[in-house]
């Protein structure tokens, strides 16, 4: 598979057509898929969702049991992109300064004077892998809040910008809860997607066994650099969205709120809290990125439906009734989607 003729200069200038820009982003997406498949077997949906978040300038929280190559997947993505990549292994004794950096007293060898000098932490990177993020206390988890939302870090009296682009790809294990600290809702809301990593299919797992027990070491090529990613993100922002798609995304978000006067009976019965306005923003941005990845210049209702589960699954809170009846968040989202009108100009709430 060939790279685009000039992968470092996407058609984003004033003379570039939107058709060219869409074609370019679609080509980059398929090239990334091809390179990642050299190392990662299967997991096409997971890869697509992570790349949607990258193109839409969002962060991802990956959830799956140990041994499903979550860390390998993120590190391989870093290899296909010419970005600064850092990994933080979250542990119970990790401190906020271990992430953001700290002031260290330094002595000038010429004058002998001492002064504090800020030493930057691993958060000053383009792609940050927050491994097992739920194994560190809330105080340390909160060190990521400002960085993820504002892409800045405040230390003492200084506020410093993070590199552009900046992504947090975090992992967590949903099974072993002893010694873990669930992420607070404010931090969960900073993640564009919660991506569920499931067990591979039988034929995929067989291929994993063959690849990982031999002597061959797969190599991946770098496809894009930081400048190109920023330009691709600008292309995503330019995608037009029809009013009926905006209304569909808005109705979908509002339909998750049990306190709305028009909330469905099953929403009141199964949910304690619904999604906030940030969910609607991410639905639209993710829909734009997904449309371009498929070579389209417009967002459809189907795009919003496709990204609804990863956007909403960590933003709606099931209650005891849902747990007792064995109702999953995905089932609730699917049921809500069936209620939303799809016609232009129609509104539910």
C-alpha positions as CSV (number, residue, x, y, z in Angstrom):
1,X,0.0,0.0,0.0
2,X,1.5,3.4,-1.0
3,X,1.5,6.5,1.0
4,X,-0.1,9.7,-0.5
5,X,2.2,11.5,-2.9
6,X,3.0,14.2,-0.3
7,X,2.1,12.9,3.1
8,X,3.6,15.9,4.9
9,X,1.5,18.5,3.2
10,X,-2.2,17.8,3.3
11,X,-4.5,19.8,0.9
12,X,-5.6,22.3,3.6
13,X,-4.7,25.6,2.0
14,X,-7.1,28.1,0.4
15,X,-6.8,26.5,-3.0
16,X,-7.5,23.0,-1.8
17,X,-10.9,21.5,-2.4
18,X,-12.8,19.7,0.4
19,X,-13.0,16.7,-1.9
20,X,-9.2,16.5,-2.0
21,X,-9.0,17.0,1.8
22,X,-11.5,14.2,2.4
23,X,-9.7,11.9,0.1
24,X,-6.3,12.6,1.8
25,X,-7.7,11.9,5.3
26,X,-9.3,8.6,4.0
27,X,-6.0,7.5,2.5
28,X,-4.1,8.3,5.7
29,X,-6.6,6.3,7.7
30,X,-6.3,3.2,5.5
31,X,-2.5,3.5,5.6
32,X,-2.6,3.6,9.4
33,X,-4.9,0.6,9.4
34,X,-2.5,-1.3,7.1
35,X,0.5,-0.6,9.2
36,X,-1.2,-1.4,12.5
37,X,-2.5,-4.7,11.2
38,X,1.2,-5.9,10.9
39,X,1.3,-6.0,14.7
40,X,-2.3,-6.0,16.0
41,X,-4.5,-8.9,14.9
42,X,-8.2,-8.1,14.5
43,X,-9.6,-5.4,16.8
44,X,-10.7,-3.4,13.7
45,X,-13.4,-1.6,15.7
46,X,-11.1,-0.7,18.5
47,X,-8.5,0.7,16.0
48,X,-11.2,2.7,14.2
49,X,-12.5,4.3,17.4
50,X,-9.0,5.3,18.6
51,X,-8.2,6.8,15.2
52,X,-11.5,8.7,15.2
53,X,-10.5,10.2,18.5
54,X,-7.1,11.1,17.2
55,X,-8.5,12.9,14.1
56,X,-11.2,14.6,16.3
57,X,-8.7,15.8,18.9
58,X,-10.1,13.6,21.7
59,X,-8.8,11.3,24.4
60,X,-9.6,7.6,24.8
61,X,-10.1,5.3,27.8
62,X,-9.5,1.6,26.9
63,X,-11.1,-1.0,29.1
64,X,-10.3,-4.7,28.8
65,X,-9.0,-7.7,30.8
66,X,-5.2,-8.2,30.9
67,X,-3.4,-9.8,27.9
68,X,-5.5,-8.2,25.2
69,X,-2.6,-6.1,23.8
70,X,-4.0,-2.7,25.0
71,X,-0.5,-1.4,25.8
72,X,0.9,-2.9,22.6
73,X,-1.8,-1.3,20.5
74,X,-1.1,2.2,21.9
75,X,2.7,1.9,21.6
76,X,2.2,0.7,18.0
77,X,0.1,3.7,17.2
78,X,2.9,5.8,18.5
79,X,5.3,4.0,16.1
80,X,3.2,4.8,13.1
81,X,3.1,8.5,14.0
82,X,6.1,10.7,14.3
83,X,5.2,11.9,17.7
84,X,6.8,12.2,21.1
85,X,5.5,9.2,23.0
86,X,5.7,8.6,26.8
87,X,4.2,5.9,29.0
88,X,3.3,6.3,32.7
89,X,2.6,3.2,34.7
90,X,0.1,4.3,37.3
91,X,0.7,2.9,40.8
92,X,-0.7,3.6,44.2
93,X,2.4,5.6,45.2
94,X,2.5,7.8,42.1
95,X,2.4,11.5,43.0
96,X,1.0,14.4,40.8
97,X,4.5,15.8,40.4
98,X,5.6,12.5,38.9
99,X,3.3,13.3,36.0
100,X,3.4,17.1,35.6
101,X,7.0,17.8,36.8
102,X,8.5,19.6,39.8
103,X,10.7,22.5,40.8
104,X,14.3,21.4,41.7
105,X,16.8,23.6,43.4
106,X,19.8,24.1,41.1
107,X,23.1,25.9,41.7
108,X,24.6,28.1,39.0
109,X,28.2,26.9,38.6
110,X,29.5,30.4,37.6
111,X,27.8,32.6,40.2
112,X,27.1,30.0,42.9
113,X,23.6,31.3,43.3
114,X,20.8,28.9,43.8
115,X,17.4,29.0,42.1
116,X,14.4,26.8,41.4
117,X,14.2,25.3,38.0
118,X,11.1,23.4,36.7
119,X,11.8,20.0,35.4
120,X,9.1,18.9,33.1
121,X,7.3,15.6,33.7
122,X,6.3,12.9,31.2
123,X,3.0,14.7,30.5
124,X,4.9,17.0,28.2
125,X,4.6,14.8,25.1
126,X,2.3,14.3,22.1
127,X,1.0,10.8,22.9
128,X,0.7,9.8,26.6
129,X,-0.1,6.2,27.5
130,X,-1.7,6.3,31.0
131,X,-1.4,2.6,31.8
132,X,-3.8,1.2,34.4
133,X,-5.0,4.7,35.3
134,X,-7.4,3.4,37.9
135,X,-4.5,2.1,40.1
136,X,-3.5,5.5,41.3
137,X,-5.3,7.7,43.9
138,X,-7.7,10.5,42.8
139,X,-5.2,13.2,43.8
140,X,-2.8,11.9,41.1
141,X,-5.6,11.1,38.6
142,X,-6.6,14.8,38.9
143,X,-3.2,15.9,37.7
144,X,-4.5,15.0,34.2
145,X,-7.7,17.0,34.4
146,X,-6.3,20.4,33.3
147,X,-4.0,18.8,30.7
148,X,-6.8,16.9,29.1
149,X,-9.3,19.8,28.9
150,X,-7.1,22.9,28.4
151,X,-3.9,21.2,27.1
152,X,-1.9,23.2,29.7
153,X,-0.2,22.4,32.9
154,X,0.0,24.8,35.9
155,X,2.9,24.4,38.3
156,X,3.3,27.0,41.0
157,X,2.7,30.4,39.4
158,X,3.5,29.2,35.9
159,X,1.1,27.8,33.3
160,X,2.8,26.0,30.4
161,X,1.3,24.8,27.1
162,X,1.5,21.2,26.2
163,X,2.8,20.1,22.7
164,X,0.3,20.1,19.9
165,X,-1.2,17.6,19.2
166,X,-1.7,16.0,22.7
167,X,-3.6,12.8,23.3
168,X,-4.1,10.7,26.4
169,X,-4.8,7.0,25.7
170,X,-5.5,5.4,29.1
171,X,-6.1,1.8,30.0
172,X,-7.9,0.2,32.9
173,X,-8.7,-3.4,34.0
174,X,-12.4,-3.9,34.7
175,X,-12.0,-7.2,36.6
176,X,-9.6,-6.8,39.5
177,X,-11.0,-4.0,41.6
178,X,-8.9,-4.5,44.8
179,X,-6.5,-1.6,45.2
180,X,-8.1,0.4,42.5
181,X,-9.6,3.9,42.5
182,X,-12.5,4.4,40.1
183,X,-12.1,7.5,38.0
184,X,-14.3,10.5,39.1
185,X,-17.1,11.5,36.8
186,X,-15.4,14.8,36.0
187,X,-12.4,13.0,34.7
188,X,-14.4,10.3,32.8
189,X,-16.2,13.1,31.0
190,X,-12.8,14.4,29.6
191,X,-12.4,11.2,27.6
192,X,-14.1,11.4,24.2
193,X,-14.5,7.6,24.0
194,X,-14.5,4.6,26.3
195,X,-13.3,1.8,24.1
196,X,-14.1,-1.7,25.1
197,X,-11.4,-4.2,24.1
198,X,-12.9,-7.7,23.9
199,X,-11.4,-11.2,23.4
200,X,-10.3,-12.0,19.8
201,X,-12.2,-14.4,17.6
202,X,-10.8,-18.0,17.3
203,X,-9.1,-17.4,14.0
204,X,-7.6,-14.1,15.2
205,X,-6.3,-15.7,18.4
206,X,-4.7,-18.5,16.3
207,X,-2.9,-15.9,14.2
208,X,-1.7,-14.2,17.4
209,X,-0.2,-17.5,18.6
210,X,1.6,-17.9,15.3
211,X,3.0,-14.4,15.2
212,X,4.1,-14.1,18.8
213,X,5.8,-17.4,19.2
214,X,8.1,-17.2,16.2
215,X,11.3,-15.3,15.5
216,X,9.9,-12.7,13.1
217,X,9.6,-9.2,14.5
218,X,7.1,-7.0,12.6
219,X,8.2,-3.5,11.7
220,X,5.8,-0.6,11.1
221,X,6.5,2.5,9.1
222,X,5.8,6.1,10.2
223,X,2.8,7.4,8.3
224,X,2.2,10.9,9.7
225,X,3.9,13.5,11.8
226,X,2.6,16.0,14.4
227,X,2.1,18.8,11.8
228,X,0.0,16.5,9.6
229,X,-2.2,15.4,12.4
230,X,-3.0,19.0,13.4
231,X,-3.9,19.7,9.8
232,X,-6.1,16.6,9.6
233,X,-7.9,17.8,12.7
234,X,-8.6,21.1,10.9
235,X,-10.0,19.2,8.0
236,X,-12.4,17.4,10.4
237,X,-13.6,20.7,11.8
238,X,-14.5,21.9,8.3
239,X,-17.0,19.1,7.6
240,X,-20.6,20.4,7.3
241,X,-23.4,19.0,9.4
242,X,-27.1,19.2,8.6
243,X,-29.6,20.4,11.1
244,X,-31.3,17.1,11.2
245,X,-28.0,15.5,12.3
246,X,-27.5,18.1,15.0
247,X,-31.0,17.5,16.3
248,X,-30.5,13.8,16.3
249,X,-27.3,14.1,18.4
250,X,-29.0,16.5,20.7
251,X,-32.1,14.4,21.1
252,X,-30.0,11.3,21.8
253,X,-28.1,13.1,24.6
254,X,-31.2,14.6,26.2
255,X,-33.0,11.3,26.0
256,X,-30.4,9.8,28.4
257,X,-31.5,12.2,31.3
258,X,-34.0,10.6,33.6
259,X,-35.0,14.0,35.1
260,X,-36.2,15.4,31.7
261,X,-40.0,15.8,31.7
262,X,-40.2,13.8,28.5
263,X,-37.8,11.0,29.6
264,X,-38.9,7.5,28.7
265,X,-40.1,5.2,31.4
266,X,-37.2,2.8,30.9
267,X,-34.7,5.7,31.2
268,X,-36.2,6.7,34.5
269,X,-36.2,3.0,35.6
270,X,-32.7,2.1,34.7
271,X,-30.6,5.4,34.8
272,X,-29.6,7.6,37.8
273,X,-27.8,10.2,35.6
274,X,-27.6,11.0,31.9
275,X,-25.0,12.5,29.7
276,X,-24.0,16.2,29.7
277,X,-23.5,18.7,26.9
278,X,-19.9,17.5,26.2
279,X,-21.4,14.2,24.9
280,X,-23.2,16.0,22.1
281,X,-20.1,17.9,21.1
282,X,-18.1,14.6,20.9
283,X,-20.9,12.9,19.0
284,X,-20.7,15.6,16.3
285,X,-16.9,15.7,16.2
286,X,-16.6,11.9,16.1
287,X,-19.3,11.7,13.4
288,X,-17.3,14.2,11.3
289,X,-14.1,12.2,11.6
290,X,-15.9,8.9,10.8
291,X,-17.5,10.4,7.7
292,X,-14.1,11.6,6.4
293,X,-12.5,8.3,7.1
294,X,-15.0,6.8,4.8
295,X,-14.4,9.4,2.1
296,X,-17.6,11.4,2.7
297,X,-18.0,15.1,3.0
298,X,-21.2,15.0,5.1
299,X,-22.2,13.5,8.4
300,X,-25.1,11.1,8.4
301,X,-27.4,9.9,11.3
302,X,-25.7,6.5,10.9
303,X,-22.3,8.1,11.8
304,X,-23.8,9.4,15.0
305,X,-25.4,6.0,15.8
306,X,-22.0,4.3,15.2
307,X,-20.2,6.4,17.7
308,X,-23.0,6.6,20.3
309,X,-21.9,3.7,22.4
310,X,-18.2,4.7,22.9
311,X,-19.3,8.3,23.6
312,X,-22.1,7.5,26.0
313,X,-21.1,4.3,27.9
314,X,-19.0,6.2,30.5
315,X,-21.4,9.2,30.7
316,X,-24.6,7.5,31.7
317,X,-25.0,6.0,35.2
318,X,-27.1,2.9,35.5
319,X,-28.9,2.4,38.8
320,X,-29.6,-0.6,41.0
321,X,-32.6,-1.6,38.9
322,X,-30.4,-2.0,35.8
323,X,-27.8,-4.0,37.7
324,X,-30.4,-6.3,39.2
325,X,-32.0,-6.9,35.9
326,X,-28.7,-7.5,34.1
327,X,-29.2,-4.6,31.7
328,X,-25.9,-3.2,30.3
329,X,-25.1,0.3,29.3
330,X,-24.9,-0.7,25.6
331,X,-28.4,-2.2,25.8
332,X,-29.8,1.1,27.2
333,X,-28.0,3.1,24.5
334,X,-29.3,0.9,21.7
335,X,-32.9,1.2,23.1
336,X,-32.6,5.0,23.4
337,X,-31.4,5.2,19.7
338,X,-34.6,3.5,18.5
339,X,-36.6,6.3,20.1
340,X,-35.0,9.2,18.2
341,X,-36.7,10.5,15.1
342,X,-34.5,10.5,12.0
343,X,-36.5,12.9,9.7
344,X,-35.1,16.3,8.9
345,X,-36.3,18.9,11.4
346,X,-38.0,16.4,13.7
347,X,-37.3,16.7,17.4
348,X,-38.0,14.5,20.3
349,X,-37.1,16.7,23.3
